[in-house]
Amino acid sequence: MGILVGASVLIDLRILGVAQDLPLAPFKRFYTFIWAGFWIQVASGILLLIGYPTKSLTNPDFYLKLVLIAIALVVMQKLKNRVFSEPAMSESIMMAKGRAFAIWSLLLWMGAVTAGRLLAYTYSTLTA
């Protein structure tokens, strides 16, 4: 999840004005890492689910995490389409067009990471 969230956070923070001396357009290359991180996360998540399905499938935090990840991916893709669609666009316009998406992306990723982390602490053993 670190590759996926980390690359997304770098783009979001740059759009919000951090490290203004770095040009924004080359950050589009991070989407390759974002999707690679996503597929690594899917593969490892499936293996974890196979290993102990009861822990995840009976926990509402698991479903919250999945929903937050899905929404964050949609926001991330909309941000890409809106900000990086026209190479000739000025950096100030790119930042203005992506500001709201960057804020939502950060909030959604923080929620997904928090929900995932809470999975370790919210599971209780089922007894018959």
C-alpha positions as CSV (number, residue, x, y, z in Angstrom):
1,M,0.0,0.0,0.0
2,G,3.0,2.2,0.5
3,I,3.8,2.5,-3.2
4,L,0.2,3.2,-4.1
5,V,-0.5,5.7,-1.4
6,G,3.0,7.2,-1.4
7,A,3.0,8.0,-5.1
8,S,-0.5,9.4,-4.9
9,V,0.4,11.6,-1.9
10,L,3.4,13.0,-3.7
11,I,1.1,14.1,-6.6
12,D,-1.5,15.5,-4.2
13,L,1.0,17.5,-2.2
14,R,2.7,18.9,-5.3
15,I,-0.7,20.1,-6.5
16,L,-1.4,21.7,-3.2
17,G,1.8,23.7,-3.5
18,V,4.5,21.7,-1.7
19,A,7.9,21.8,-3.5
20,Q,6.9,24.5,-6.0
21,D,10.3,24.5,-7.6
22,L,9.6,21.1,-9.1
23,P,7.6,21.1,-12.3
24,L,4.2,19.4,-12.0
25,A,3.9,17.8,-15.5
26,P,6.6,15.1,-14.9
27,F,4.6,13.9,-11.9
28,K,2.2,12.2,-14.4
29,R,4.9,9.4,-14.5
30,F,4.0,8.4,-11.0
31,Y,0.7,6.9,-12.2
32,T,2.7,3.9,-13.4
33,F,3.9,3.3,-9.9
34,I,0.4,3.9,-8.5
35,W,-1.1,1.2,-10.7
36,A,1.8,-1.2,-10.0
37,G,1.3,-0.6,-6.3
38,F,-2.4,-1.2,-6.6
39,W,-1.9,-4.6,-8.3
40,I,0.7,-5.6,-5.7
41,Q,-1.8,-4.6,-3.0
42,V,-4.6,-6.7,-4.7
43,A,-2.3,-9.8,-4.9
44,S,-1.1,-9.5,-1.3
45,G,-4.6,-8.7,-0.1
46,I,-6.0,-11.8,-1.8
47,L,-3.3,-14.0,-0.2
48,L,-4.1,-12.5,3.3
49,L,-7.8,-13.1,2.7
50,I,-7.2,-16.7,1.7
51,G,-5.0,-17.2,4.8
52,Y,-7.6,-15.9,7.3
53,P,-10.9,-15.0,5.7
54,T,-13.0,-14.8,8.9
55,K,-10.9,-12.0,10.3
56,S,-11.7,-9.7,7.3
57,L,-15.0,-10.9,6.0
58,T,-16.8,-10.5,9.4
59,N,-15.3,-7.0,10.1
60,P,-17.0,-3.8,8.9
61,D,-13.6,-2.1,8.8
62,F,-12.6,-4.3,6.0
63,Y,-15.5,-3.2,3.8
64,L,-14.9,0.4,4.8
65,K,-11.3,0.1,3.7
66,L,-12.4,-1.4,0.3
67,V,-14.9,1.3,-0.3
68,L,-12.4,4.1,0.6
69,I,-9.8,2.5,-1.7
70,A,-12.3,2.3,-4.6
71,I,-13.4,5.9,-4.2
72,A,-9.8,7.1,-3.8
73,L,-8.9,5.3,-7.1
74,V,-11.8,7.1,-8.9
75,V,-10.7,10.4,-7.5
76,M,-7.1,9.7,-8.4
77,Q,-8.1,8.9,-12.0
78,K,-10.3,12.0,-12.3
79,L,-7.4,14.1,-11.0
80,K,-5.2,12.6,-13.7
81,N,-7.7,13.3,-16.4
82,R,-8.3,16.8,-15.2
83,V,-4.8,17.9,-14.4
84,F,-2.5,16.0,-16.8
85,S,-4.8,15.8,-19.9
86,E,-3.4,18.8,-21.7
87,P,0.4,19.1,-21.8
88,A,0.3,22.8,-22.8
89,M,-1.7,23.8,-19.7
90,S,0.1,26.2,-17.4
91,E,1.1,25.0,-14.0
92,S,-1.1,27.4,-12.1
93,I,-4.2,26.2,-14.0
94,M,-3.2,22.6,-13.4
95,M,-3.0,23.3,-9.7
96,A,-6.3,25.1,-9.6
97,K,-8.1,22.3,-11.5
98,G,-6.7,19.6,-9.2
99,R,-6.8,21.2,-5.8
100,A,-10.2,19.8,-4.7
101,F,-9.3,16.3,-6.0
102,A,-6.0,16.4,-4.3
103,I,-7.6,17.3,-0.9
104,W,-10.2,14.5,-1.4
105,S,-7.5,12.1,-2.4
106,L,-5.4,12.8,0.7
107,L,-8.5,12.4,3.0
108,L,-9.6,9.1,1.3
109,W,-6.1,7.6,1.5
110,M,-5.8,8.5,5.1
111,G,-9.1,6.9,5.8
112,A,-8.2,3.7,3.9
113,V,-4.9,3.4,5.7
114,T,-6.5,4.0,9.1
115,A,-9.3,1.5,8.4
116,G,-6.7,-1.1,7.3
117,R,-4.6,-0.5,10.4
118,L,-7.7,-0.8,12.6
119,L,-8.4,-4.3,11.2
120,A,-5.7,-5.6,13.5
121,Y,-7.4,-4.2,16.6
122,T,-11.1,-4.6,15.9
123,Y,-11.4,-8.3,15.3
124,S,-12.9,-10.4,18.0
125,T,-12.8,-14.2,18.1
126,L,-16.1,-15.8,17.1
127,T,-17.2,-18.4,19.5
128,A,-20.0,-20.9,19.0
